[in-house]
Amino acid sequence: MTQPEIRPIRDAADHEAALDRIASLMAAEPGTAEGDELDVLVTLVEAYESRNHTIEAADPVALIEHLMEARALTRADLRPVLGSSGRVSEILNRRRPLTIAMIRGLHERFGLPAEVLIREYPLAG
């Protein structure tokens, strides 16, 4: 088995490539080669971002939308965790907040950080 090539993140292109690779590794099991690669890449990205970007606190809905884009998920893929298609729409359109059960489900099924999902966020009128 060949070891992945892990390099320092020096510029925006390196950063984007590392983020793409992280997205592809999100389902990696801890303690595996892919899980170790994920841990190292996350550490490198965090170091790069702390030096080069001020990052606003992630919004739970924005995080879910990023997950969907990164993993090419549809709204239907969220139904087992969020409920009916109507409930998924309410969440993504910011008409209803996430419940504790939804937060647990998103964390367990997709590995999203619970500390981001529990943050308050603005709801639509």
LUMLO-775048 format. One line per field, with one value per residue (C-alpha): x, y, z; residue in one letter. Coordinates in Angstrom, 1 decimal. Layout:
x = c(X ...)
y = c(Y ...)
z = c(Z ...)
kekol = c(a ...)
//
This chain:
x = c(0.0 1.4 1.3 -0.7 1.3 0.8 2.4 2.3 -0.5 1.2 -1.4 -5.1 -4.7 -3.1 -5.9 -8.6 -7.0 -6.7 -10.4 -11.5 -9.5 -10.9 -14.4 -13.6 -12.3 -15.2 -16.5 -13.0 -12.9 -10.6 -7.4 -7.3 -4.8 -7.6 -8.6 -5.0 -4.8 -8.0 -6.6 -3.4 -5.1 -7.5 -4.6 -2.8 -5.9 -6.6 -3.0 -3.2 -6.6 -5.5 -2.6 -4.5 -8.2 -10.5 -13.3 -16.7 -18.5 -20.2 -23.9 -25.7 -27.7 -24.6 -22.7 -25.5 -25.5 -21.7 -22.1 -24.6 -22.4 -19.2 -20.8 -23.3 -26.2 -29.8 -32.5 -33.8 -30.5 -31.3 -34.8 -33.7 -32.2 -34.4 -37.8 -40.2 -39.3 -41.3 -39.3 -36.0 -37.3 -38.3 -34.8 -32.9 -35.1 -34.6 -38.2 -37.7 -34.7 -32.9 -34.1 -31.7 -32.7 -31.8 -28.5 -27.7 -28.6 -26.5 -23.6 -23.8 -24.7 -22.6 -19.9 -20.9 -19.6 -22.4 -20.8 -21.6 -25.1 -26.2 -25.5 -28.4 -29.0 -31.4 -34.7 -36.7 -39.6)
y = c(0.0 3.4 6.2 9.3 12.4 14.9 18.3 21.6 23.9 27.0 28.8 28.8 26.0 23.7 24.7 23.9 20.6 19.6 20.5 18.4 15.5 16.0 15.9 12.6 11.1 12.2 8.6 7.2 5.0 6.2 4.1 3.3 4.7 7.0 8.0 8.9 10.9 12.7 13.7 15.0 17.0 18.5 19.6 21.1 23.0 24.3 25.6 27.2 28.8 30.2 31.9 33.1 33.4 34.7 32.2 33.0 30.5 28.0 28.2 24.8 25.1 26.2 23.2 20.9 22.5 22.2 18.5 18.0 19.7 17.9 14.5 15.1 14.4 15.3 16.4 12.8 11.6 13.8 12.3 9.4 11.9 15.0 13.4 14.0 15.8 18.7 18.8 18.7 21.7 23.6 23.0 24.0 27.0 28.1 27.9 25.4 24.9 21.6 19.4 17.5 14.3 15.7 17.1 13.6 12.0 14.4 13.9 10.1 9.5 12.1 13.0 16.6 18.4 18.6 21.8 23.5 22.0 23.2 26.8 29.2 30.5 33.0 31.6 33.0 35.3)
z = c(0.0 -0.9 1.6 0.6 -0.3 2.4 1.9 3.7 2.7 1.3 -0.8 -1.8 -4.3 -1.7 0.7 -1.8 -2.7 1.0 1.6 -1.4 0.0 3.5 2.0 0.3 3.6 5.9 6.2 7.0 10.1 12.9 13.2 9.5 7.0 5.6 9.1 9.9 6.7 7.5 11.0 9.5 6.8 9.2 11.4 8.4 7.2 10.7 10.9 7.4 8.2 11.5 9.8 6.8 7.5 10.1 10.1 11.3 13.4 11.1 10.7 11.1 7.9 6.0 7.3 6.1 2.7 2.5 3.4 0.7 -1.9 -0.8 -0.8 -3.7 -1.4 -2.2 0.2 0.0 1.6 4.6 5.2 7.4 9.8 9.5 8.7 5.9 2.7 4.1 7.3 5.3 3.3 6.5 7.9 4.8 4.2 7.8 8.7 11.5 13.9 14.2 17.1 19.5 17.7 14.3 15.7 17.1 13.8 11.7 14.0 14.1 10.4 8.7 11.3 11.5 14.6 17.2 18.6 15.3 14.9 18.3 17.6 17.3 13.8 12.2 11.0 8.1 9.0)
kekol = c(m t q p e i r p i r d a a d h e a a l d r i a s l m a a e p g t a e g d e l d v l v t l v e a y e s r n h t i e a a d p v a l i e h l m e a r a l t r a d l r p v l g s s g r v s e i l n r r r p l t i a m i r g l h e r f g l p a e v l i r e y p l a g)
//
